[in-house]
Amino acid sequence: MALINFSNVTKYYVNDLILDHISFSINKNEKVALIGNNGVGKTTLFKLILKEEEPTLLPKEDKAGEISILGGISIGYLNQNAIENIENTVFQELLSAFKETLEIEKELQIMSEKINEYHDEETLNKYDLLLKKYQDNRGYTYLNEIDEMIYRFGFDKEIKEKQIKFLSGGERMKVAFMKILLFKYDLLLLDEPTNHLDISTIEWLENFLKSYNGTIFFISHDRYFLESLATRVFELENHNIEIYNMDFNHYLVDKETRYNALIKQAKKEEKEIEKIKRFIEFYKPKPRFVSRAKDREHKLARIEASRTIPPKKEDKSIKMKISGGNLKNKQLLEIKDLVVGYNLPLTKEISFDVYGQDRIAVLGDNGIGKTTLIKTILNLIPKISGSIKEYRAIHYGYIKQNDYVFEANQSALSYLRDRYPIKTERELRTILGRFQFKGEDVYKDVLKMSNGEKMRLILCSFSLSGYELLILDEPTNHLDLITKECLIESLKNYEGAIIFVSHDRYFINELATHCLYLSKKHVVFEEGDYNRIYNVISKLNEEIKMVNIKEIEEKDVVRKEKLSNNKINELKEEMSIIEARIEEIDKSLEEDDFVSYKVIEELTDEKDELEYRYLEIVDILERDKKL
């Protein structure tokens, strides 16, 4: 049974064609992946399903394309608008997924009071029916389901009592996600569902969604997530949709087969067209053969009208070469017994070495200190204890998470010219060409570029900088599959060392030579890729489970003592200082008279750090109250 049906749907934004007469249907309980490069119209297609957009009626057509949604189905869409009220606590917000259950619960309470007074059969039957309805609406399990979601999404139980307005953007997105999963909609529309999630949560989510009793239509650039979940693949390309009734791995093979078949067919038609043209050219001037030549002209017109357009293969040939010197096997850093955090340690001691051409993936759950570690290495925040030893002067290149900061009215060419004024325009255009900025693309407004194009431009700039060590925080966020492949190839060719934080398992497996895993229980540094570290961590976790619980409590659990009044006052004073400074920053940002966007960036970074510390103090004080 089709839940969604598109028939000849076209969509324009002003004069820009987005979708061109696309048709498809999605059936009950299917898990359908929607893929395609950034900017091809994937989110637009979701908006059409949600009726936030309407199909475009073309001048020469009687009616617009049709979109049919099966009547009576419930649709859940993952975005921050799923949050009902930011004044709610997390628990109150998640409870809203069970409104009907809670109403039945109230009815049961009223009914149970009646039963105490009246024992007639009619009242008892009504009570039994209400109990059955309560059970069908997950009345006996909803509290456990909420706790399970909170645990699986990496939160402590204390989060339940925290107001949503005090959560970060990523945390709010997680709450929105938990809420729509608890609703158990007939149809889930998920746009990049693995963003903001750590690897352990993604792996749990894959298993949860595979057994989800409903239909899922999702956009993702996470290859392993696609491989795990998709039962069908829809690819948006050149304003059209290509349907693959198979899983993602078979799609990759079939796409290549279709590509080769289309190339072969296009070449065959091209030869036939050339042959007919030569016939016409030779015989048309001869009176005896005019009619035969005209027949060939008609045939030529038919072939050209329906000829196969040879497909363009995506270019993955970005060649990134950063001249940081040949440092292979030469030690760059020694990190020993390092403890990181904001006043309080986030993990146990961290120790590892960095050599030239190492590619070190930093893994662990959200909030464990991955970004804090790389900021500590870069000396952006102080370490709590331990040492970081540089064996030579190191020129660092750092890309922060989702950090695409550019000046207004900049092009790709002017962006590079501002940074490398001694380079000629010809030299800059040559290097831009290697990163697929060719012809008029070099003048494209940077602010109008996709995230993939912005990442290419940043890497292009890096290729001129001579960095010996790149530090990358979630570099694949919001990149499409093709750009991600380009990034992998580029980084593989890089001559220096790389330390990178990522939750993309495919990216880690393709790039990492070593993995550093951080958790509250242990820190593990292993040679190898994600598959290797996964096996090591799985064994460690099994060993921990086998240890007697009492031994763990005696050895590892430190009893928490209540904070002294002096310490509480000290923390409250720090909160006041933070509040005052944030107010100053907000006023400065509102003035909007900066000469350089870098000033805004610095203030925004400072504000982020202050807000993080403020929430940390709030947590400390709340936990202290419960002791």
Salt bridges, closest charged atoms under 4 A:
ASP20 OD1 - HIS21 ND1 2.68
GLU30 OE1 - ARG232 NH1 2.91
GLU53 OE1 - LYS11 NZ 3.26
GLU61 OE2 - HIS21 NE2 2.52
GLU66 OE2 - LYS63 NZ 2.94
GLU84 OE1 - LYS99 NZ 3.14
GLU87 OE1 - LYS165 NZ 3.17
GLU93 OE2 - LYS179 NZ 2.67
GLU122 OE2 - LYS126 NZ 3.70
ASP136 OD2 - LYS132 NZ 2.99
GLU145 OE1 - ARG138 NH2 2.76
ASP147 OD1 - LYS160 NZ 2.90
GLU148 OE2 - ARG152 NE 3.02
GLU192 OE2 - HIS221 ND1 2.58
GLU203 OE2 - ARG505 NH1 3.96
GLU206 OE2 - ARG505 NH2 2.40
ASP222 OD1 - ARG505 NH2 3.91
GLU227 OE2 - ARG223 NE 3.39
GLU235 OE1 - LYS255 NZ 3.07
GLU237 OE1 - LYS255 NZ 3.62
GLU242 OE2 - ARG258 NH1 2.67
ASP247 OD1 - HIS250 ND1 2.81
ASP254 OD2 - ARG258 NE 2.79
GLU256 OE2 - LYS313 NZ 2.85
GLU270 OE1 - ARG307 NH2 2.32
GLU272 OE2 - LYS299 NZ 3.47
GLU297 OE2 - LYS284 NZ 2.63
GLU304 OE2 - LYS277 NZ 3.99
GLU425 OE1 - ARG417 NH2 3.56
GLU425 OE2 - ARG429 NH1 3.97
GLU453 OE2 - LYS444 NZ 3.02
GLU474 OE1 - HIS503 ND1 3.14
GLU485 OE2 - ARG223 NH1 3.30
GLU489 OE2 - LYS492 NZ 3.95
GLU495 OE2 - LYS321 NZ 2.56
ASP504 OD2 - LYS484 NZ 2.68
GLU510 OE1 - LYS492 NZ 3.26
GLU526 OE1 - ARG532 NH2 2.99
GLU542 OE2 - LYS545 NZ 3.71
GLU570 OE2 - LYS567 NZ 3.51
GLU574 OE2 - ARG613 NE 2.82
GLU583 OE2 - LYS587 NZ 3.79
GLU584 OE1 - ARG581 NH1 2.96
ASP586 OD1 - LYS607 NZ 2.79
GLU601 OE2 - LYS400 NZ 3.25
ASP605 OD2 - LYS400 NZ 2.27
GLU606 OE2 - ARG581 NE 2.79
GLU609 OE2 - LYS375 NZ 2.34
GLU616 OE1 - ARG613 NH1 2.62
ASP619 OD1 - LYS162 NZ 2.83
ASP624 OD2 - LYS562 NZ 3.77
